[in-house]
Structure formats: structure tokens, C-alpha cells
């Protein structure tokens, strides 16, 4: 997934290429991210920046680092917590408003990561709300090297349980998402589906409703999901159903 996960060029197991990257196994790439990013907590703006950088690091999702000056200093309280990274140095931590251990910075970074000096990062999950420009971001910040494309397809799709077909369709929409296998979404025709009350959020596709599927006398909890109001980039999957490959066998012809 993206530069640093899956088979990306900075991942631990990159895809085949006609070049080789010399250097440490844990690779770091620091890149300007000129979008306006805001983080809010308890009704106050903790961060408002157009000077952020994304830190792409092997095995991790990108983290947004912004100049310390772009955080509301009145909300920051230094703690005694420190951690050590052999590639970046010693990290210091701050409480932010009502959130404990919510912000970190490498105040004296190692020689190979000097560009981190003067920057700090927030734990995404410890803030109430994040905005990219004026659009809310949920799940985690979007990675500019990650995308999801939805394409209508007549390729045959089969979904099987214990080798027996549950679904056959030639009217699917296949989602091709960076670093993930193709996921076919099919019409609900004839399927016994029920909401589980659980939902997940993807910053690229939107909010998914998790569904159970009844097959004969069996109820497969969480076997499927659907996006009722997906992100415009994958609008074609609206109302269609995708199946968990860990519960059912999914084949695309």
C-alpha cells in the first residue's frame, strides 16, 4: 500500500524493479504536503497548517509533521515520556488539551533525519475532528500515493462457501485500491443480508456498513459490507455488496 506498505518502493518487500535502494532497511521519506490541515479537540483548533510534511516510513502509514508554531501552544503540556527510534532519535511527548500523550516531536533528531527539527506530529485518533481544506477526513489522513478506482465489469464473479456457490454475477463493480487485491462488489439480488450495527471508516471509500449473510441455516456474522454513500471516487459501488475473503471464497474470472 502506497510508498511504504505492501510492495511499495520503500516497503520491506518492494515489488520487482530495475533499481536498488541503498541504505537502511527502515527507509524514511519527508515530503511537503501543502494542503491545509486542521485538527480539532473539544471544540478548539489544535493545529492549523499549510506547512505540513508527510513522513513516509517503511511499514507505517504516513504521519503528518507540522511546525510547532502551527499548534496552539496554550493547549500543549510537556510530559516526562520519551521513546527512542534508531532512525530518527529520541522523541518527546506532550499532552494536548484533554488528550494525554497526544503529540510528539524529535527535538534533537539524528543526522539522517535533521529535517524533523522544529516539527511535531499528532496521534490522529486522539483528536475529535480532522479537516483537509474544508472537507472532514475520517479514519486517517489520506496518502497522496494511495487511490481507489471503481470499474464496472462483466468478468464473472463467484462467491463460495465450503465450495458451494452463494453468489454468481457478471454485473460487478471491481474496486482496485493501492496495495490491496481487487474487490468485486455485486448486486444484493436474492441475498439474505442484515445489518450488524457495526461500521468501519475508510478515508478513500467512506463509511461501510458491516452485514451478516444467511446461507441456509447458517448466519455468517460480518461476512459482507456495503457503502451506502461512498466517496465520489468509488460512487459506482453505492448499495452493492462486497464479501470478506476470510469468511467466503471470492473468485474473479
C-alpha positions as CSV (number, residue, x, y, z in Angstrom):
1,X,0.0,0.0,0.0
2,X,1.5,3.3,-1.1
3,X,5.2,4.0,-0.8
4,X,5.9,2.3,2.5
5,X,3.4,-0.6,2.8
6,X,2.6,-3.6,0.7
7,X,5.0,-3.8,-2.3
8,X,5.8,-0.1,-2.5
9,X,9.3,1.1,-3.2
10,X,10.0,2.0,0.4
11,X,8.3,-1.1,1.8
12,X,10.1,-4.1,3.4
13,X,9.3,-6.3,0.4
14,X,9.2,-4.0,-2.6
15,X,7.9,-5.1,-6.0
16,X,10.4,-6.0,-8.8
17,X,12.3,-3.0,-10.2
18,X,15.3,-2.3,-12.3
19,X,16.9,-0.3,-9.5
20,X,18.1,-0.9,-5.9
21,X,17.8,1.4,-3.0
22,X,20.9,1.5,-0.8
23,X,20.6,2.4,2.8
24,X,18.9,1.2,6.0
25,X,16.1,-1.3,5.9
26,X,13.8,1.3,7.6
27,X,13.5,4.0,5.0
28,X,12.2,7.5,5.6
29,X,10.9,10.0,3.1
30,X,9.9,13.5,4.2
31,X,7.7,15.3,1.7
32,X,6.0,18.7,1.7
33,X,2.2,18.4,2.0
34,X,0.8,21.9,1.1
35,X,-2.9,21.1,1.8
36,X,-4.4,23.0,4.7
37,X,-4.8,20.5,7.5
38,X,-6.7,21.3,10.8
39,X,-7.2,19.1,13.9
40,X,-9.8,19.9,16.5
41,X,-10.3,18.7,20.1
42,X,-13.1,19.8,22.5
43,X,-14.2,22.5,20.1
44,X,-10.8,24.1,19.8
45,X,-8.4,24.1,16.9
46,X,-5.2,22.3,18.0
47,X,-3.4,22.5,14.6
48,X,-3.9,24.7,11.6
49,X,-1.2,24.4,9.0
50,X,-0.3,24.7,5.3
51,X,3.3,24.0,6.1
52,X,3.0,20.3,6.9
53,X,5.1,17.4,5.7
54,X,4.2,13.8,5.3
55,X,6.8,11.4,6.8
56,X,6.7,8.1,4.8
57,X,8.4,5.4,6.8
58,X,8.8,1.7,6.0
59,X,5.9,-0.3,7.5
60,X,3.9,2.7,8.6
61,X,1.1,4.9,7.3
62,X,2.3,8.4,6.6
63,X,2.4,10.8,9.5
64,X,1.8,14.5,9.2
65,X,4.5,16.6,10.8
66,X,3.9,20.4,11.1
67,X,6.0,23.2,12.5
68,X,5.5,23.6,16.3
69,X,4.5,27.2,15.7
70,X,1.3,25.9,13.9
71,X,0.0,24.2,17.1
72,X,-1.9,26.1,19.8
73,X,0.8,26.4,22.4
74,X,-1.8,27.1,25.1
75,X,-3.1,23.5,24.8
76,X,0.3,21.8,25.0
77,X,1.8,20.4,28.2
78,X,5.1,18.7,28.1
79,X,5.3,15.2,29.8
80,X,8.2,13.1,31.0
81,X,7.6,10.4,28.4
82,X,10.4,9.7,25.9
83,X,11.0,7.0,23.3
84,X,13.9,6.2,21.1
85,X,13.9,5.5,17.3
86,X,17.2,4.2,15.9
87,X,16.5,6.1,12.6
88,X,15.0,9.4,14.0
89,X,16.3,9.8,17.5
90,X,14.6,10.5,20.9
91,X,11.0,11.6,20.8
92,X,9.5,13.9,23.4
93,X,5.7,13.9,24.2
94,X,3.1,16.4,25.1
95,X,-0.5,16.2,26.4
96,X,-2.9,18.2,24.3
97,X,-5.9,19.7,26.0
98,X,-7.9,16.7,27.4
99,X,-5.8,14.2,25.4
100,X,-2.9,12.6,27.1
101,X,0.4,11.8,25.2
102,X,-1.2,13.1,22.0
103,X,1.8,14.9,20.3
104,X,5.4,14.0,19.8
105,X,8.5,15.6,18.3
106,X,12.1,14.8,17.7
107,X,13.7,17.9,19.2
108,X,17.3,16.7,18.5
109,X,16.9,14.3,15.6
110,X,19.7,12.1,14.3
111,X,21.9,13.2,11.5
112,X,19.9,11.3,8.9
113,X,16.6,13.0,9.9
114,X,17.6,16.6,10.7
115,X,14.6,17.9,8.7
116,X,12.4,16.8,11.6
117,X,13.8,19.5,13.8
118,X,11.1,22.0,14.8
119,X,8.2,19.8,13.6
120,X,5.7,17.7,15.7
121,X,3.0,15.2,14.9
122,X,-0.4,14.3,16.5
123,X,-2.0,10.9,17.0
124,X,-4.9,11.0,14.6
125,X,-7.2,9.0,16.8
126,X,-6.8,11.4,19.8
127,X,-8.4,14.3,18.0
128,X,-12.1,14.8,17.6
129,X,-12.0,16.0,14.0
130,X,-9.6,16.5,11.1
131,X,-10.1,18.7,8.1
132,X,-8.2,18.6,4.8
133,X,-9.0,22.1,3.4
134,X,-12.7,22.3,4.3
135,X,-13.5,18.5,4.0
136,X,-13.6,16.2,7.0
137,X,-11.2,13.3,7.0
138,X,-12.1,10.1,8.8
139,X,-10.0,7.0,9.6
140,X,-6.6,8.5,8.9
141,X,-5.1,11.2,6.8
142,X,-5.2,10.5,3.1
143,X,-2.0,9.4,1.4
144,X,-1.4,11.2,-1.9
145,X,0.2,7.9,-3.3
146,X,-2.9,5.8,-2.4
147,X,-6.0,5.7,-4.6
148,X,-9.1,3.6,-5.1
149,X,-10.8,3.2,-8.5
150,X,-14.2,1.6,-9.1
151,X,-14.7,0.0,-12.5
152,X,-17.9,-1.7,-13.8
153,X,-17.0,-5.2,-15.1
154,X,-18.6,-8.2,-16.9
155,X,-16.0,-10.6,-15.7
156,X,-17.7,-13.5,-13.9
157,X,-17.6,-13.2,-10.1
158,X,-18.3,-16.2,-7.8
159,X,-18.6,-16.2,-4.1
160,X,-18.4,-19.7,-2.5
161,X,-19.0,-21.2,1.0
162,X,-17.4,-24.6,1.5
163,X,-17.0,-24.9,-2.2
164,X,-20.7,-24.2,-3.0
165,X,-21.7,-21.0,-4.8
166,X,-23.5,-18.4,-2.8
167,X,-23.3,-15.7,-5.5
168,X,-22.6,-15.6,-9.2
169,X,-22.6,-12.3,-11.1
170,X,-21.4,-10.7,-14.3
171,X,-22.6,-7.3,-13.2
172,X,-20.0,-6.4,-10.6
173,X,-18.1,-3.2,-9.9
174,X,-14.4,-4.0,-9.1
175,X,-12.5,-1.7,-6.7
176,X,-8.8,-1.5,-7.4
177,X,-7.1,0.0,-4.4
178,X,-3.4,0.6,-3.9
179,X,-1.8,-2.3,-2.2
180,X,-4.9,-4.4,-1.9
181,X,-6.3,-7.3,-4.1
182,X,-9.2,-6.4,-6.4
183,X,-12.5,-6.4,-4.5
184,X,-15.7,-7.1,-6.5
185,X,-19.0,-5.5,-5.4
186,X,-22.1,-7.2,-6.6
187,X,-25.9,-6.6,-6.5
188,X,-27.8,-7.8,-3.5
189,X,-30.3,-9.7,-5.6
190,X,-31.6,-12.8,-3.7
191,X,-29.2,-12.4,-0.7
192,X,-30.4,-12.6,2.9
193,X,-28.4,-9.7,4.4
194,X,-28.8,-8.0,7.8
195,X,-27.1,-5.1,9.4
196,X,-24.9,-6.0,12.3
197,X,-24.8,-2.4,13.7
198,X,-21.1,-2.2,13.1
199,X,-19.4,0.2,10.8
200,X,-15.9,0.9,9.5
201,X,-14.4,4.1,8.0
202,X,-12.0,4.3,5.1
203,X,-10.6,7.7,4.2
204,X,-10.7,6.7,0.5
205,X,-14.1,5.0,0.2
206,X,-16.2,6.3,3.0
207,X,-18.2,4.6,5.8
208,X,-19.0,0.9,5.3
209,X,-21.9,-0.9,7.0
210,X,-21.0,-4.4,8.1
211,X,-23.5,-7.1,7.3
212,X,-24.3,-10.6,8.2
213,X,-25.2,-13.1,5.5
214,X,-27.7,-16.0,5.9
215,X,-26.9,-19.1,3.8
216,X,-29.4,-21.9,4.5
217,X,-29.5,-22.4,8.3
218,X,-26.1,-20.6,8.8
219,X,-25.7,-17.0,9.7
220,X,-22.2,-15.6,8.8
221,X,-21.7,-12.6,11.0
222,X,-19.7,-9.8,9.4
223,X,-19.3,-11.7,6.1
224,X,-20.1,-8.7,3.9
225,X,-20.1,-4.9,3.8
226,X,-21.6,-2.1,1.7
227,X,-21.1,1.6,1.2
228,X,-24.4,3.3,1.0
229,X,-23.0,6.8,0.4
230,X,-19.4,6.2,-0.8
231,X,-16.8,8.7,-1.6
232,X,-17.3,10.1,-5.2
233,X,-14.2,8.3,-6.4
234,X,-15.9,5.0,-5.9
235,X,-19.5,6.1,-6.4
236,X,-20.3,3.1,-8.6
237,X,-20.3,0.8,-5.5
238,X,-23.2,2.5,-3.8
239,X,-25.6,-0.1,-2.5
240,X,-23.6,-3.0,-3.8
241,X,-22.1,-5.7,-1.5
242,X,-18.6,-7.0,-1.1
243,X,-17.6,-10.2,0.8
244,X,-14.9,-10.8,3.4
245,X,-12.4,-13.2,1.8
246,X,-11.6,-14.6,5.2
247,X,-15.2,-15.9,5.5
248,X,-16.0,-16.7,2.0
249,X,-14.0,-17.7,-1.1
250,X,-14.2,-14.9,-3.7
251,X,-13.2,-15.6,-7.3
252,X,-13.0,-13.1,-10.2
253,X,-12.9,-14.8,-13.7
